[in-house]
C-alpha cells in the first residue's frame, strides 16, 4: 500500500517492500550522503540507503529517489510532497481520484 504524505521530507519504502522489489528488479542502493531521518516524536529512522526507482501510476511512469528504511514501516511506500508537485498531482477525496499529470486512478 502506498501512502501520500505531504509533510514527509523524503519518499520512502519499507524494508519488506524493498526486499520484494529486489526479487524482480535489482535496485542499486547508494549509502553515502544519506539524510539523518527522524520520525514522529523525533525518533531516529534507520536506513539502508537511497535508490532511484520507477513508479508506475495508471499509464504513467515516473522516476524518483526513495530512501529505504531498515525497518518494517506501516506503509510499503510513502510518496512525498515534492513528487506530487513535480508531477502535477491532484488528489480528490470527494471524487476518489488520484491524478498524476494526465493519468488518473
C-alpha positions as CSV (number, residue, x, y, z in Angstrom):
1,X,0.0,0.0,0.0
2,X,1.3,3.5,-0.9
3,X,0.6,6.5,1.2
4,X,0.7,10.1,0.1
5,X,2.3,12.2,2.9
6,X,2.5,15.9,2.0
7,X,4.5,16.5,5.2
8,X,7.2,13.9,4.5
9,X,10.7,15.2,3.7
10,X,11.6,12.1,1.7
11,X,9.8,9.4,-0.3
12,X,10.4,6.1,1.5
13,X,9.9,2.4,1.1
14,X,10.0,-0.1,4.0
15,X,12.5,-2.9,4.1
16,X,10.0,-5.7,3.4
17,X,8.7,-3.9,0.2
18,X,12.3,-3.2,-0.8
19,X,13.1,-7.0,-0.5
20,X,10.1,-7.8,-2.7
21,X,11.2,-5.3,-5.3
22,X,14.7,-6.8,-5.2
23,X,13.3,-10.2,-6.3
24,X,12.0,-8.7,-9.5
25,X,14.4,-5.8,-10.3
26,X,17.8,-5.1,-8.7
27,X,17.9,-1.7,-7.1
28,X,21.3,-0.1,-6.5
29,X,21.5,1.3,-3.0
30,X,23.5,4.5,-2.5
31,X,24.7,4.7,1.1
32,X,26.8,7.8,1.1
33,X,25.5,11.3,1.9
34,X,22.3,9.9,3.5
35,X,20.0,12.3,5.3
36,X,19.5,11.9,9.0
37,X,15.8,11.0,9.3
38,X,13.6,11.4,12.3
39,X,10.1,10.1,12.6
40,X,7.2,11.4,14.6
41,X,8.3,12.4,18.1
42,X,11.9,12.9,16.9
43,X,12.8,9.2,16.9
44,X,15.7,8.3,14.6
45,X,14.7,6.2,11.5
46,X,17.5,3.8,10.5
47,X,18.0,3.5,6.7
48,X,19.7,1.0,4.3
49,X,20.3,3.6,1.6
50,X,18.7,5.5,-1.2
51,X,17.7,4.2,-4.6
52,X,16.3,5.7,-7.8
53,X,13.0,3.9,-8.6
54,X,10.5,3.9,-11.3
55,X,6.9,4.4,-10.1
56,X,4.0,3.4,-12.3
57,X,0.7,5.1,-11.7
58,X,-2.0,4.3,-14.1
59,X,-0.4,4.7,-17.6
60,X,2.4,7.0,-16.4
61,X,6.0,6.1,-15.5
62,X,7.9,8.4,-13.2
63,X,11.4,8.3,-11.8
64,X,12.1,9.4,-8.2
65,X,14.7,8.9,-5.5
66,X,13.5,6.8,-2.5
67,X,15.1,6.2,0.9
68,X,14.9,2.6,2.0
69,X,14.1,2.2,5.7
70,X,15.9,-0.5,7.6
71,X,12.7,-1.4,9.5
72,X,9.3,-2.6,8.6
73,X,7.1,0.5,8.0
74,X,3.3,0.7,8.4
75,X,3.1,1.6,4.7
76,X,5.0,-0.1,1.9
77,X,5.8,3.2,0.1
78,X,5.4,6.8,1.2
79,X,5.2,9.5,-1.6
80,X,6.4,12.9,-0.5
81,X,5.1,16.3,-1.4
82,X,7.9,17.3,-3.9
83,X,7.0,14.2,-6.1
84,X,3.4,15.4,-6.1
85,X,4.3,18.9,-7.1
86,X,6.9,17.9,-9.7
87,X,4.5,15.6,-11.5
88,X,1.4,17.8,-11.3
89,X,-0.5,15.5,-9.0
90,X,-4.0,16.1,-7.7
91,X,-5.9,14.1,-5.0
92,X,-9.7,14.4,-4.9
93,X,-11.2,12.7,-1.9
94,X,-14.7,13.7,-3.0
95,X,-14.2,12.0,-6.4
96,X,-12.0,9.2,-5.0
97,X,-9.5,10.1,-7.7
98,X,-5.7,10.4,-7.8
99,X,-4.3,12.2,-10.9
100,X,-0.7,12.4,-11.9
101,X,-0.2,14.6,-15.0
102,X,-2.8,13.2,-17.4
103,X,-3.1,9.8,-15.8
104,X,-5.8,9.0,-13.2
105,X,-6.6,6.1,-10.9
